[in-house]
Amino acid sequence: MLTVDFDRLGIGPEVRVIDVGCGAGRHSFEAYRRGADVVAFDQNTGDLADVAVMFEAMAAAGEAPDYAKAQTVAGDALDLPYGDGEFDVVIASEILEHVPADARAIAELTRVLKPGGVLAITVPRWLPERICWALSDEYHANEGGHVRIYRASELRDKVVAHGVRYRHREFAHALHAPFWWLKCAVGVSKEQHRLVALYHRMLVWDMMSAPRLTRAAERLLNPVIGKSVALYFTKPAVARDAR
């Protein structure tokens, strides 16, 4: 399940991509399939071990071009171990809501982006997230949980302050918003609750089958209740006048 629109990123052969806070690797895998030179970056070494296994499996199965490169790197998003402007594309999907020092993280994301490169950031959307917080403390008040709720305009302004240009906004995963509202209402940890289990089964079926009806429904609902908001930025090819 991709939150970022890869057709907007121009990812392909010889494009260097870093997926910061890659988690289980969904965006890293798609970049690898498209032939990029990918760094899956996260602080969770357990997740990274699983991502590395999947990279190897993809290579063995021919799911990525022979020339594509993929590696996992463990580290801190507040101190990326790369020089300025090393990446053509930087992806940070669903991580900033977890980071207390978000301005520092944003500074690092923009720092390692190459002039002319593309930055994609996604976070939970304000209204669906606000409903989840209202229904359940368990949803967010835990170690490593969500520490803030962004308005898209607030996040846009925070990122633009670091010298990149805002390009586009879109919403995603409308069918997932009611699922999380349901989970928050019955108890986030109650995975076996009948209604939760049924809805989860529907989501898995939808992701695996991608039927036209649910795809059309989600496109219509995304502007209204999309669970995530994705913002796209570019770094000017020529530095702005400092005056």
Secondary structure, DSSP 8 states (H G I E B T S, - for coil): ---S-GGGTT--TT-EEEEET-TT-HHHHHHHHTT-EEEEEES-HHHHHHHHHHHHHHHHTT-S-TT-EEEEEE--TTS-SS-TT-EEEEEEES-GGG-TTHHHHHHHHHHTEEEEEEEEEEEE-HHHHHHHHHH-STTTSSTT-------HHHHHHHHHTTT-EEEEEEEE-TTHHHHHHHHHHH-TT-TT-HHHHHHHHHHHHHHHH--HHHHHHHHHHHHHH-SEEEEEEE--SS-----
